[in-house]
Amino acid sequence: MNINKKVLISILILGFVLRILTFFVYGYDINLSSDDENYRISAKTLLDTGMLTYVEADIPTVHIMPGQVWLLTIPMLIFGKGTMSLIATKLMFIMIGILSIFLIYKLGSRLFNGKAGLIAAFLLAVYFPQILMDNLTLTESPFIAVFLALIYYSIKLADDKKMSTFLMMLLLYFIALFLRVQIAFYPIFLFIYLLLMKYPFKLMMKQFSISVIALLFLLGPWWYRNYIDYHKFIPLTGGSGNPLLLGSYFGENVPPGDYGETVKRIDEENPDANKYEIMEAQKVVAEERIKEWWKKDKVAFIKSYLYLKPQKMWRSEYYPIEIFLSNPTVNEIGNILKKVSVIATFTTFFLFRKRRKEIFFLVSLLFFQTYFNSSFFAFDRYALPMMPILFILLAGTLSFLVNHALSLRHPKESR
């Protein structure tokens, strides 16, 4: 066994120990009493009634994609809907977290080198917001694992152009899509990357045709279900109204009003509306506020969306429950990591010239996710799935420095 494998195993063990310690010290029932609890309730309702719901147990929902709920039903099918299934779910999520550590190693190794993979894996293993996340039942844990695998197979596809690699990448894309809708635009960035890599156009069109067929086959039942329940075409979800409205209250020189009072007014004006209809009503009000904001102060509007909202999303860590370390400490460490990672991102363009297209691909995903999420409600939780990308870019620069130091001291060892 070579040194890299030994170090990787040590990192995986370290990541597991930190996560399982959290499980035992803070309890298997550690939760936010929010989305994580709602997903489990939805899973129970799905098993009882066959209906995908969210919050409103008797109404089919389009607020979420079904992937997370489907995942949570697996332990319930095996262990029932009580304590044992919750324990099994938490252990499953911890193992998904360990899988993410392995996948970031694979991605870092493929993109840069083995040392970069190990450094990125170590950073993810000891990153406390992720340790906490792997002990909750939110979408972030499974999404990060699938997202890392998706990027890995996308880069692999550009290199080997094999149909088997393409099919695996396509499968991962649809799994990610059923977990979080933000990934829907991923093919655009993949297309640009493949063009930059001079991917054979005829092969690309063939694979595009397969993708369209797969899209119709996999999402067709979802579209049909949404149309039957809501009598309109809903391609993914219909839950953007609330975050869009909430986001219209943050920024510079926003239109006057109180968010709580606005929500209350919308509820009163639509007494018989279900959650989806309320969301749509909130979306209408949000769009009116955004138009008013643009007319009122274009400079403040642009500043808010290009700077203030993204800054709000990235300036703090999503760490709603303190485990082992305090919130200020985790925020301070996180801010240092982010600042160093930004510097390292620019550095990698010069240190790894042969990988500039891949680096551009990763950075474009970072920018898109940042501004897409900030266009709604800028929330530090939305930045969490992007941290592994920063870790990989930081690891690239650090691995170069390590190799350079070793080459000066031990020329043979650096090879």
VODOVEX-712222 format. One line per field, with one value per residue (C-alpha): residue number from 1; y, x, z. Coordinates in steps of 0.5 Angstrom, whole numbers. Example, Ala and Ser with C-alpha at 12.3 -4.5 7.8 and 13.67 -1.06 7.14 Angstrom:
// VODOVEX-712222
n <- [1; 2]
y <- [-9; -2]
x <- [25; 27]
z <- [16; 14]
// end
This chain:
// VODOVEX-712222
n <- [1; 2; 3; 4; 5; 6; 7; 8; 9; 10; 11; 12; 13; 14; 15; 16; 17; 18; 19; 20; 21; 22; 23; 24; 25; 26; 27; 28; 29; 30; 31; 32; 33; 34; 35; 36; 37; 38; 39; 40; 41; 42; 43; 44; 45; 46; 47; 48; 49; 50; 51; 52; 53; 54; 55; 56; 57; 58; 59; 60; 61; 62; 63; 64; 65; 66; 67; 68; 69; 70; 71; 72; 73; 74; 75; 76; 77; 78; 79; 80; 81; 82; 83; 84; 85; 86; 87; 88; 89; 90; 91; 92; 93; 94; 95; 96; 97; 98; 99; 100; 101; 102; 103; 104; 105; 106; 107; 108; 109; 110; 111; 112; 113; 114; 115; 116; 117; 118; 119; 120; 121; 122; 123; 124; 125; 126; 127; 128; 129; 130; 131; 132; 133; 134; 135; 136; 137; 138; 139; 140; 141; 142; 143; 144; 145; 146; 147; 148; 149; 150; 151; 152; 153; 154; 155; 156; 157; 158; 159; 160; 161; 162; 163; 164; 165; 166; 167; 168; 169; 170; 171; 172; 173; 174; 175; 176; 177; 178; 179; 180; 181; 182; 183; 184; 185; 186; 187; 188; 189; 190; 191; 192; 193; 194; 195; 196; 197; 198; 199; 200; 201; 202; 203; 204; 205; 206; 207; 208; 209; 210; 211; 212; 213; 214; 215; 216; 217; 218; 219; 220; 221; 222; 223; 224; 225; 226; 227; 228; 229; 230; 231; 232; 233; 234; 235; 236; 237; 238; 239; 240; 241; 242; 243; 244; 245; 246; 247; 248; 249; 250; 251; 252; 253; 254; 255; 256; 257; 258; 259; 260; 261; 262; 263; 264; 265; 266; 267; 268; 269; 270; 271; 272; 273; 274; 275; 276; 277; 278; 279; 280; 281; 282; 283; 284; 285; 286; 287; 288; 289; 290; 291; 292; 293; 294; 295; 296; 297; 298; 299; 300; 301; 302; 303; 304; 305; 306; 307; 308; 309; 310; 311; 312; 313; 314; 315; 316; 317; 318; 319; 320; 321; 322; 323; 324; 325; 326; 327; 328; 329; 330; 331; 332; 333; 334; 335; 336; 337; 338; 339; 340; 341; 342; 343; 344; 345; 346; 347; 348; 349; 350; 351; 352; 353; 354; 355; 356; 357; 358; 359; 360; 361; 362; 363; 364; 365; 366; 367; 368; 369; 370; 371; 372; 373; 374; 375; 376; 377; 378; 379; 380; 381; 382; 383; 384; 385; 386; 387; 388; 389; 390; 391; 392; 393; 394; 395; 396; 397; 398; 399; 400; 401; 402; 403; 404; 405; 406; 407; 408; 409; 410; 411; 412; 413; 414; 415]
y <- [0; 7; 13; 16; 11; 10; 18; 17; 12; 16; 22; 18; 15; 22; 24; 18; 19; 27; 25; 19; 23; 28; 23; 20; 27; 31; 25; 21; 26; 33; 37; 44; 43; 46; 43; 37; 35; 36; 32; 26; 28; 28; 21; 18; 21; 18; 11; 12; 15; 15; 22; 27; 33; 38; 41; 41; 33; 32; 36; 34; 39; 42; 46; 41; 36; 28; 26; 27; 24; 18; 17; 18; 13; 7; 7; 7; 1; -3; -1; 2; 10; 10; 11; 6; 9; 16; 12; 9; 15; 19; 13; 13; 21; 20; 15; 19; 25; 20; 18; 26; 26; 20; 23; 30; 26; 23; 30; 33; 28; 28; 35; 37; 31; 26; 31; 36; 30; 29; 36; 37; 31; 33; 40; 37; 32; 37; 42; 43; 46; 40; 35; 38; 37; 30; 29; 32; 30; 36; 36; 38; 32; 27; 33; 35; 27; 27; 34; 32; 25; 29; 34; 28; 24; 31; 32; 25; 25; 31; 26; 19; 21; 14; 13; 9; 15; 20; 15; 15; 23; 23; 19; 23; 29; 27; 24; 31; 35; 30; 33; 40; 44; 49; 44; 45; 49; 45; 43; 50; 50; 43; 45; 51; 47; 41; 46; 49; 42; 41; 35; 32; 36; 30; 25; 31; 32; 24; 25; 31; 27; 21; 26; 29; 22; 21; 28; 26; 19; 21; 28; 26; 23; 29; 33; 29; 29; 36; 38; 33; 36; 44; 44; 47; 45; 46; 43; 42; 46; 52; 54; 60; 65; 66; 66; 71; 76; 75; 77; 83; 86; 85; 90; 98; 103; 97; 99; 100; 95; 89; 82; 79; 84; 83; 75; 76; 80; 75; 70; 74; 76; 68; 65; 58; 58; 52; 53; 53; 58; 62; 62; 64; 70; 72; 71; 76; 81; 80; 82; 88; 90; 88; 93; 98; 98; 98; 104; 107; 107; 103; 104; 101; 95; 93; 94; 90; 84; 84; 85; 86; 79; 75; 78; 76; 69; 68; 72; 67; 59; 55; 53; 53; 48; 49; 42; 42; 49; 56; 59; 65; 60; 57; 63; 66; 59; 59; 66; 65; 59; 63; 69; 64; 60; 66; 68; 60; 60; 66; 62; 56; 59; 60; 54; 49; 52; 45; 45; 52; 50; 45; 51; 56; 50; 50; 58; 59; 54; 58; 64; 62; 58; 65; 69; 65; 64; 71; 73; 70; 70; 70; 65; 62; 55; 56; 57; 50; 46; 50; 50; 43; 47; 52; 47; 43; 50; 51; 44; 45; 51; 48; 42; 46; 49; 42; 39; 45; 45; 37; 38; 43; 38; 31; 31; 24; 24; 30; 25]
x <- [0; 3; 3; -2; -7; -5; -6; -13; -15; -13; -16; -23; -22; -21; -27; -31; -29; -31; -38; -39; -37; -42; -47; -46; -44; -50; -55; -58; -64; -60; -64; -66; -74; -74; -73; -69; -75; -80; -77; -78; -85; -86; -82; -87; -93; -91; -90; -97; -101; -97; -97; -91; -92; -89; -91; -99; -100; -106; -104; -99; -93; -89; -85; -79; -76; -78; -70; -69; -76; -75; -68; -71; -76; -70; -69; -76; -78; -72; -73; -80; -82; -79; -73; -69; -70; -68; -61; -60; -62; -56; -51; -53; -52; -45; -43; -45; -41; -35; -36; -36; -29; -27; -30; -26; -20; -21; -23; -17; -12; -15; -15; -8; -5; -5; -3; -8; -13; -11; -11; -18; -20; -17; -20; -27; -26; -25; -29; -34; -40; -40; -39; -45; -49; -47; -51; -57; -62; -62; -61; -54; -50; -53; -52; -45; -43; -47; -45; -37; -38; -42; -36; -31; -35; -36; -28; -27; -32; -28; -21; -24; -30; -33; -40; -40; -37; -43; -48; -45; -45; -52; -55; -51; -54; -61; -60; -57; -63; -68; -65; -64; -66; -60; -57; -62; -57; -51; -51; -50; -43; -42; -43; -38; -33; -33; -33; -27; -24; -25; -30; -32; -39; -42; -41; -44; -50; -51; -50; -55; -60; -60; -60; -67; -70; -67; -70; -77; -77; -75; -78; -84; -88; -86; -89; -95; -96; -96; -100; -106; -105; -104; -107; -101; -94; -89; -82; -79; -81; -86; -83; -79; -84; -82; -75; -76; -80; -75; -70; -73; -73; -65; -60; -59; -65; -70; -77; -81; -85; -85; -84; -88; -94; -93; -94; -99; -103; -102; -105; -111; -112; -112; -116; -117; -111; -106; -98; -97; -102; -99; -92; -95; -98; -92; -88; -92; -91; -84; -83; -87; -82; -76; -79; -80; -73; -70; -74; -73; -65; -62; -55; -57; -61; -54; -50; -55; -55; -48; -44; -48; -53; -47; -43; -48; -48; -41; -39; -41; -41; -48; -47; -54; -52; -45; -41; -34; -32; -36; -40; -35; -29; -32; -34; -26; -23; -28; -27; -19; -21; -25; -20; -14; -18; -20; -12; -11; -16; -12; -6; -8; -9; -2; 1; -3; -4; -6; -12; -14; -20; -22; -21; -25; -31; -30; -30; -36; -40; -38; -40; -47; -49; -47; -51; -57; -58; -57; -62; -67; -65; -58; -57; -50; -53; -53; -46; -44; -45; -40; -34; -31; -30; -26; -22; -20; -17; -14; -11; -8; -4; -2; 0; 5; 8; 9; 12; 16; 19; 20; 24; 29; 30; 29; 29; 27; 21; 18; 17]
z <- [0; -2; 2; -1; 1; 8; 9; 5; 10; 16; 13; 12; 19; 22; 19; 21; 28; 28; 26; 30; 36; 34; 34; 41; 44; 42; 41; 35; 35; 34; 29; 27; 28; 21; 14; 17; 21; 15; 11; 15; 16; 9; 8; 14; 10; 3; 6; 9; 4; -3; -3; -3; 2; 5; 12; 9; 10; 6; 0; -5; -6; -11; -6; -6; -11; -8; -8; -1; 1; -3; 1; 8; 6; 6; 13; 15; 10; 14; 21; 21; 23; 30; 33; 30; 23; 26; 28; 22; 18; 22; 21; 13; 13; 16; 11; 6; 9; 9; 1; 0; 3; -1; -8; -6; -6; -13; -16; -13; -15; -22; -23; -20; -16; -10; -5; -7; -7; 0; 3; 0; 3; 10; 10; 8; 14; 19; 17; 23; 19; 14; 21; 23; 17; 16; 23; 20; 15; 10; 3; 3; 5; 0; -5; -4; -5; -12; -14; -13; -17; -22; -23; -23; -28; -32; -32; -34; -40; -43; -42; -44; -48; -47; -47; -40; -37; -40; -38; -31; -31; -34; -28; -23; -26; -25; -18; -16; -20; -16; -9; -11; -17; -17; -21; -27; -30; -30; -37; -40; -36; -38; -45; -45; -42; -47; -52; -49; -49; -56; -55; -61; -64; -67; -61; -56; -61; -60; -52; -52; -56; -50; -45; -48; -48; -41; -39; -42; -39; -32; -31; -35; -29; -25; -30; -30; -23; -22; -28; -25; -18; -20; -27; -30; -32; -27; -29; -22; -16; -15; -8; -10; -8; -1; -2; -7; -3; 3; -1; -3; 4; 4; 1; 0; 0; -1; -2; 5; 8; 13; 11; 17; 15; 8; 9; 14; 9; 3; 8; 9; 2; 0; 6; 2; -2; -1; 0; -7; -9; -3; -6; -12; -9; -5; -12; -15; -9; -9; -17; -16; -10; -15; -20; -15; -13; -20; -21; -15; -14; -20; -17; -10; -14; -17; -11; -7; -12; -15; -8; -2; -3; -5; 1; 6; 3; 4; 10; 15; 16; 17; 24; 27; 33; 36; 36; 40; 37; 38; 33; 33; 32; 27; 23; 24; 21; 15; 14; 13; 9; 4; 4; 3; -2; -7; -7; -9; -14; -18; -16; -19; -26; -26; -23; -27; -34; -37; -32; -34; -37; -31; -26; -30; -30; -23; -22; -27; -22; -16; -19; -22; -15; -12; -16; -17; -10; -8; -13; -8; -1; 1; 6; 9; 8; 1; 0; 4; -2; -6; 0; -3; -9; -6; -2; -8; -11; -5; -4; -11; -9; -3; -6; -11; -5; -2; -8; -9; -2; -2; -9; -5; 0; -3; -10; -11; -6; -10; -16]
// end
